[in-house]
Amino acid sequence: MSANIAFTFRVTGIADEARAQAVVEELRELMRDESMGGQVTIGVRREGGVHVVTGGTDFPVSVSRAHLWCPEFEKSVAWYAKEAAPSATCTVEWSHPDEQC
């Protein structure tokens, strides 16, 4: 069964702007690997003097077997981010628009 889901993520603990840009590139690669490269916006912002990578779906995406895919996707976000910034900490927040009626 598939579900429409939306997500946002934050990556913190990034040392500098160069590492933040590297995290963005890694996460763009993940989104391409997951076949949603054109459906997720990713960028860098400064919060309190530190670089934070944020991103999320531009609109809900349909995911088959979401109950299995979501936890694996969270692990992948962390793994890809840590490839570029080993000290990175990642959070993913989910929403299920179909259930908000």
TIMAR-5978 format. One record per residue: residue in three letters; x, y, z of N, C-alpha, C in turn; residue number from 1. Coordinates in Angstrom, 1 decimal, decimal comma. Example, Ala and Ser with C-alpha at 12.3 -4.5 7.8 and 13.67 -1.06 7.14 Angstrom:
% TIMAR-5978
NODE  res      nX      nY      nZ     caX     caY     caZ      cX      cY      cZ    n
NODE  ala    13,2    -5,7     7,8    12,3    -4,5     7,8    13,2    -3,3     7,8    1
NODE  ser    12,8    -2,2     7,1    13,7    -1,1     7,1    12,9     0,0     7,9    2
END
This chain:
% TIMAR-5978
NODE  res      nX      nY      nZ     caX     caY     caZ      cX      cY      cZ    n
NODE  met     0,8    -1,2     0,0     0,0     0,0     0,0     0,9     1,2     0,0    1
NODE  ser     0,5     2,3    -0,7     1,2     3,5    -0,8     0,5     4,6     0,1    2
NODE  ala     1,3     5,6     0,4     0,8     6,7     1,2     1,4     8,0     0,7    3
NODE  asn     0,6     9,0     0,8     1,2    10,4     0,4     1,8    10,9     1,7    4
NODE  ile     3,1    11,3     1,6     3,8    11,8     2,7     4,6    13,1     2,3    5
NODE  ala     4,8    13,9     3,3     5,7    15,0     3,1     6,7    15,0     4,2    6
NODE  phe     7,9    15,6     4,0     8,9    15,6     5,1     9,7    16,8     5,0    7
NODE  thr    10,3    17,2     6,1    11,4    18,2     6,2    12,5    17,6     7,0    8
NODE  phe    13,7    18,1     6,7    14,9    17,7     7,5    15,8    18,8     7,8    9
NODE  arg    16,5    18,6     8,9    17,5    19,6     9,4    18,8    18,9     9,7   10
NODE  val    19,9    19,4     9,2    21,2    18,8     9,5    22,0    19,9    10,2   11
NODE  thr    22,4    19,6    11,5    23,2    20,6    12,3    24,5    20,0    12,6   12
NODE  gly    25,4    20,7    13,3    26,7    20,2    13,7    27,7    20,2    12,6   13
NODE  ile    27,5    21,2    11,7    28,4    21,3    10,5    29,4    22,4    10,7   14
NODE  ala    30,7    22,1    10,5    31,8    22,9    10,9    31,9    24,3    10,1   15
NODE  asp    31,6    24,3     8,8    31,8    25,5     8,1    30,9    25,4     6,8   16
NODE  glu    31,0    26,5     6,0    30,2    26,6     4,8    30,5    25,6     3,8   17
NODE  ala    31,8    25,3     3,7    32,3    24,3     2,7    31,7    23,0     3,0   18
NODE  arg    31,7    22,6     4,2    31,1    21,3     4,6    29,6    21,3     4,4   19
NODE  ala    29,0    22,5     4,7    27,5    22,6     4,5    27,2    22,4     3,1   20
NODE  gln    27,9    23,0     2,2    27,7    22,8     0,7    27,9    21,3     0,3   21
NODE  ala    28,9    20,7     0,9    29,2    19,3     0,6    28,0    18,4     1,1   22
NODE  val    27,4    18,8     2,3    26,2    18,0     2,8    25,1    18,2     1,8   23
NODE  val    24,9    19,4     1,3    23,8    19,7     0,3    24,0    18,7    -0,9   24
NODE  glu    25,2    18,7    -1,4    25,5    17,8    -2,6    25,2    16,4    -2,3   25
NODE  glu    25,7    15,9    -1,1    25,4    14,5    -0,8    23,9    14,2    -0,7   26
NODE  leu    23,2    15,1    -0,1    21,7    14,9     0,1    21,0    15,0    -1,3   27
NODE  arg    21,5    15,9    -2,2    20,9    15,9    -3,5    21,1    14,6    -4,2   28
NODE  glu    22,3    14,0    -4,0    22,6    12,6    -4,6    21,6    11,6    -4,0   29
NODE  leu    21,3    11,7    -2,7    20,4    10,8    -2,1    19,0    10,9    -2,8   30
NODE  met    18,6    12,2    -2,9    17,2    12,4    -3,5    17,2    11,9    -5,0   31
NODE  arg    18,3    12,0    -5,7    18,3    11,4    -7,1    18,2     9,9    -7,0   32
NODE  asp    19,0     9,3    -6,0    18,9     7,9    -5,9    17,5     7,4    -5,5   33
NODE  glu    16,8     8,2    -4,8    15,4     7,9    -4,4    14,4     8,3    -5,4   34
NODE  ser    14,8     8,8    -6,5    14,0     9,2    -7,7    13,0    10,4    -7,3   35
NODE  met    13,5    11,3    -6,4    12,7    12,5    -6,1    13,6    13,7    -6,1   36
NODE  gly    14,6    13,7    -7,0    15,5    14,9    -7,0    14,8    16,2    -7,3   37
NODE  gly    13,8    16,2    -8,2    13,1    17,4    -8,5    11,9    17,7    -7,6   38
NODE  gln    11,7    17,0    -6,5    10,6    17,1    -5,7    11,0    17,6    -4,3   39
NODE  val    12,3    17,8    -4,0    12,8    18,1    -2,7    13,7    19,3    -2,9   40
NODE  thr    13,5    20,3    -2,0    14,3    21,5    -2,0    15,3    21,4    -0,9   41
NODE  ile    16,6    21,7    -1,1    17,7    21,6    -0,1    18,5    22,9    -0,2   42
NODE  gly    18,8    23,4     1,0    19,7    24,6     1,0    20,4    24,8     2,3   43
NODE  val    21,2    25,8     2,4    22,0    26,1     3,6    21,5    27,5     4,1   44
NODE  arg    21,4    27,5     5,4    21,1    28,8     6,1    21,9    28,9     7,3   45
NODE  arg    22,1    30,2     7,7    22,8    30,5     9,0    21,8    30,7    10,1   46
NODE  glu    22,0    30,0    11,2    21,2    30,2    12,4    22,1    30,4    13,6   47
NODE  gly    22,1    31,6    14,1    22,9    31,8    15,3    24,4    31,7    15,0   48
NODE  gly    24,8    32,1    13,8    26,2    32,0    13,4    26,7    30,7    12,9   49
NODE  val    25,9    29,6    12,9    26,3    28,3    12,4    25,5    27,9    11,2   50
NODE  his    26,1    27,1    10,4    25,5    26,6     9,1    24,6    25,4     9,4   51
NODE  val    23,4    25,5     8,8    22,4    24,4     9,0    21,9    24,1     7,6   52
NODE  val    21,8    22,8     7,2    21,2    22,4     6,0    19,8    22,0     6,3   53
NODE  thr    18,9    22,6     5,5    17,5    22,2     5,6    16,9    21,8     4,3   54
NODE  gly    15,8    21,1     4,3    15,2    20,6     3,1    13,9    20,0     3,4   55
NODE  gly    13,2    19,7     2,3    11,9    19,1     2,4    11,2    19,0     1,1   56
NODE  thr    10,1    18,2     1,1     9,4    18,0    -0,1     8,6    19,3    -0,5   57
NODE  asp     8,5    19,6    -1,8     7,8    20,7    -2,3     6,3    20,5    -2,2   58
NODE  phe     5,9    19,2    -2,2     4,5    18,8    -2,2     4,6    17,3    -1,7   59
NODE  pro     3,5    16,8    -1,3     3,5    15,4    -0,8     3,9    14,4    -2,0   60
NODE  val     4,6    13,4    -1,6     5,0    12,4    -2,5     4,4    11,0    -2,2   61
NODE  ser     4,1    10,2    -3,2     3,5     8,9    -2,9     4,7     7,9    -2,7   62
NODE  val     4,6     7,2    -1,6     5,6     6,2    -1,3     5,0     4,8    -1,0   63
NODE  ser     5,4     3,8    -1,7     4,9     2,5    -1,5     5,6     1,9    -0,2   64
NODE  arg     4,8     1,2     0,6     5,3     0,6     1,8     6,0     1,7     2,7   65
NODE  ala     5,4     2,8     2,9     5,9     3,9     3,6     6,4     3,5     5,0   66
NODE  his     5,7     2,6     5,7     6,0     2,2     7,0     7,4     1,6     7,1   67
NODE  leu     7,8     1,0     6,0     9,2     0,4     5,9    10,2     1,4     5,4   68
NODE  trp     9,7     2,2     4,4    10,6     3,2     3,7    11,1     4,3     4,6   69
NODE  cys    10,2     4,9     5,4    10,5     6,1     6,2    11,7     5,9     7,1   70
NODE  pro    11,7     4,8     7,9    12,9     4,6     8,8    14,2     4,4     8,0   71
NODE  glu    14,1     3,7     6,9    15,3     3,5     6,1    15,8     4,9     5,5   72
NODE  phe    14,8     5,7     5,1    15,2     7,0     4,5    15,8     7,9     5,6   73
NODE  glu    15,3     7,8     6,8    16,0     8,6     7,9    17,4     8,2     8,1   74
NODE  lys    17,7     6,9     8,0    19,0     6,4     8,2    19,9     6,9     7,0   75
NODE  ser    19,3     6,9     5,8    20,1     7,3     4,6    20,4     8,8     4,7   76
NODE  val    19,5     9,6     5,1    19,7    11,0     5,3    20,9    11,2     6,2   77
NODE  ala    20,9    10,6     7,3    22,1    10,7     8,3    23,4    10,2     7,7   78
NODE  trp    23,3     9,1     7,0    24,5     8,5     6,4    25,1     9,4     5,4   79
NODE  tyr    24,3     9,9     4,4    24,8    10,8     3,4    25,3    12,1     4,0   80
NODE  ala    24,6    12,7     5,0    25,1    13,9     5,6    26,5    13,7     6,3   81
NODE  lys    26,6    12,5     7,0    27,9    12,3     7,7    29,0    11,9     6,7   82
NODE  glu    28,7    11,6     5,5    29,8    11,4     4,5    30,5    12,7     4,3   83
NODE  ala    29,8    13,8     4,3    30,4    15,1     4,1    30,8    15,9     5,4   84
NODE  ala    30,1    15,6     6,5    30,3    16,3     7,7    30,1    15,2     8,9   85
NODE  pro    31,2    14,5     9,3    31,1    13,5    10,2    30,4    13,8    11,6   86
NODE  ser    30,5    15,1    11,9    29,9    15,5    13,2    28,4    15,9    13,0   87
NODE  ala    27,8    15,7    11,9    26,5    16,2    11,6    25,4    15,4    12,4   88
NODE  thr    24,4    16,1    12,8    23,2    15,5    13,4    22,0    15,8    12,6   89
NODE  cys    21,2    14,8    12,3    20,1    14,9    11,4    18,7    14,6    12,1   90
NODE  thr    17,7    15,4    11,7    16,4    15,1    12,2    15,5    15,2    10,9   91
NODE  val    14,5    14,3    10,9    13,5    14,3     9,8    12,1    14,3    10,5   92
NODE  glu    11,3    15,2    10,0     9,9    15,3    10,5     9,0    14,9     9,3   93
NODE  trp     8,0    14,1     9,6     7,0    13,6     8,6     5,7    14,2     8,8   94
NODE  ser     4,9    14,3     7,7     3,5    14,6     7,8     2,8    13,8     6,8   95
NODE  his     1,6    13,5     7,1     0,7    12,7     6,3    -0,5    13,5     5,9   96
NODE  pro    -0,5    14,2     4,8    -1,6    15,1     4,5    -2,9    14,5     4,3   97
NODE  asp    -3,0    13,2     3,9    -4,2    12,5     3,7    -4,9    12,3     5,1   98
NODE  glu    -4,1    12,2     6,2    -4,7    12,0     7,5    -5,0    13,2     8,2   99
NODE  gln    -4,8    14,4     7,6    -5,1    15,7     8,3    -6,4    16,2     8,0  100
NODE  cys    -7,3    15,5     7,4    -8,6    16,0     7,0    -9,6    16,0     8,2  101
END
